[in-house]
Amino acid sequence: MNLQTKDEIFSAMVVYGFLSCEKNRVSIPNKEIMDRFSDMLRKENSLGYVNRLARESDRMLKATLAGDTETMLEILEYTHDTEVPLLSYNNETELTAVVNLVYLSARDFYRVEREDKSGIGYVDFIFYPEVDKTADCIILELKVNASPEAAVKQIRDKKYDMRFYGRLGEKSEYTGRILAVGISYDKSSKKHNCKIKTIRERI
């Protein structure tokens, strides 16, 4: 079908049963359709903001895995600037909302958990590889008015990486690198900073 606009695409998905609604939540019930829809988001410019968000979140994940903090900062600053009417950045809650946006496409490959129990505390975000268990694992900690180095130190000190090790006597299913990612925001300068540290190399 030669669907070109956002309205045509969503209307067709409703008519053919590709969108379901349960408890006021709209979802795509089929993984194959979700994969096709994800591809379309990246290709169809008529989807506007959603299309740009999908592309930028692709870049954010790739930059994180490559240790490219300059690109990460560029995307964070862009998202901050475009979302500033909505997000006041008064506390970590707003920073969390922005991080959710910029890592949207990571959910195609990872199970992303928020405030997950790990080690001796609760990690802000933890990315469990779902599609490929040999992929890099990501632990992400946020700080407001503190350094990204402090966030990485917290990840190490509180042993958040324990979630990627098997139980006693068992081999872990996760064999990729474990990356500690610290993202900070300074209220006065309105600047972000990022730090990435490899906790464990690929095994």
N, C-alpha and C positions, 0 to 999 in steps of 0.2 A: 504494500500500500504506500502511495506517495503522499505521506502526511508531512506538512511543512510547518504548521504553526503549533504553538503550545495548546490552544483550545482544541485543535483537530486531534492532536496526539492523546490528550487526556480523555476527550470524548470517546474516541475509539477504544481506549483501554477500558472505560466503563461499560460500553456496549458489549464488548467481547469477553467481559468477565475477568480482565487482567488486573482490575483493582477490586479489593474487597473492603468492606467497612464493618468493624466490630468494636463495640464499646467506644464509639466516637473516634476510632483510630483507623485511618486509611492505610492499607498495606498492599504490597504485591505478593501474592501467595505462592508464587512458583519461582524457584531459583533460576531456571533457564530464562524466564521472562525478566527477572531482576537483572541478570547479566546483560541482556539485550537493552534494557532500559538504561542501565549504567553506561553502556556504550553510546547510546543516543544522547544522553546528557552532555557528553563530551563533544559530540559532533554537531548537534542542532543549535545553531546560534539563536533561533527564535525563542529558545527557552530563557534567554536573557540572563538574569542574575543567577539562576540555578546552573546554567551552563558555565558561567564564569567561576562560580564556586566550586564546581566539580573539577574544573581544570586547575584552579589554584590549589585545591586540596591534594590533587595528584602531585603537583610540584612540591608541596609541603612534605609529603611522605617521602618522596624521592630525595629531597634535600636532607631530611633527618637521617635517613639510612646512609647517605653519602657523607654525613658530617659537615654539610654545607650550611653553616650557621648564618652566613650573609644572606642567602636566599630565604632562610627561615625568618630572619628579621624583616626582610622586605615584605614578605607575605603577612606577617603579624602586624606591621605598621599599616599596610594597605587595608587589612581587615578592620583595624582600629579606626582608621580614618573614615571608612565607608559605613561603619556601624555606630559611630559615635553618637548620633541622635538617639539610638536605642540603648546603647551600653554606656553608662557613665564612668565606668572604671573606678568606682569608689572602693571596691574591695575585691577579694579573690573570686567572688561569685561571678563577677563580670568577666574576669580573665578566664575563668573556666568556660563561660559561654563562647568566648572567642576561640579558645582551643578546640572546643567541640566542632565549631564551624570549619576551622582550617584543617582538621584531620578527618573530615567527613568521608573521604574516599578510602581511608584506612580500613573502614568497616567492611569493605569488599574482601579484604584479606585477613583481617584480625577480628577477634572478639575483644572489644574495647570495654573494660570495666572501670567504673568510677568509684573511688573510696573503697577499694578492695582490701580486705585483710591480708597482710603479707608481712613476713618477718615479725618484728615487734611493733608494728603500727599499721596504719591505713594509708595506702598510696593514693595520690590524686588520680592518676590514670595508669592503667597497665594494659598493654597490647599483647594478647595471646595469639600467636600465629594459628590460623584456622585452615587455610588452603594448603599451606606448605609448612610442615612442622620443623623444617630445617631453616626456615626464614629467621631473620633477626627478631629478637624479642625486645620490646621497648617498655621502659619504666619512665614515666613522666611526672615530675613534681613541679608545682607552681609556687612562686614567691612574689609578694607585693612588698615594695620597699626593702628588698633584700637582694643579695646577689644570686645569680644562677649557680655559682659555685657552692653556695650554702644549700641549694636544692639538691645538687648532686651529692654533697656530703651527707645530707639526710637520707638519701636513697641507700648509701653505703652503710651509714651508722645503724640504720633501722633494718638492714638486711632485707630490703624489699625484693631482692633478686631470688630469695628462697622459693618463690612461687614457680620458678622455672627449673627447680631441681627435683628429682624424684624423691619419693619417700625413702626412709631408711631401708637399704638393701634393694632398692628398685632403681632402674635406669630411667632418666628423664626422657620424655617424648620430645622435648624441645632441645635441639642441638645447635641452633644458630647462635650468633653473638648475642650478648645481653647488653643493651645500650641504656645508660642512665642519661636522661635528658632533663636539664634544668631550664625553665623558662621564668624570667622575672619581669616585673613591670615597676617602674619608678614613677610615683604620682607627680612629683615635682617637675621632673624633666620630661615626663610623658614618653619615655623611651623603654623599649624592651631590650632584654639581653638573653642570650642562649648559651648553653654549655652542654657539650655531649662528651661522655666518657664511656669507654668500653669496659664493662665490668668483667666480662668473660668473652674470650675468643671462641670461634666456632669449634665444636668438638666432633 
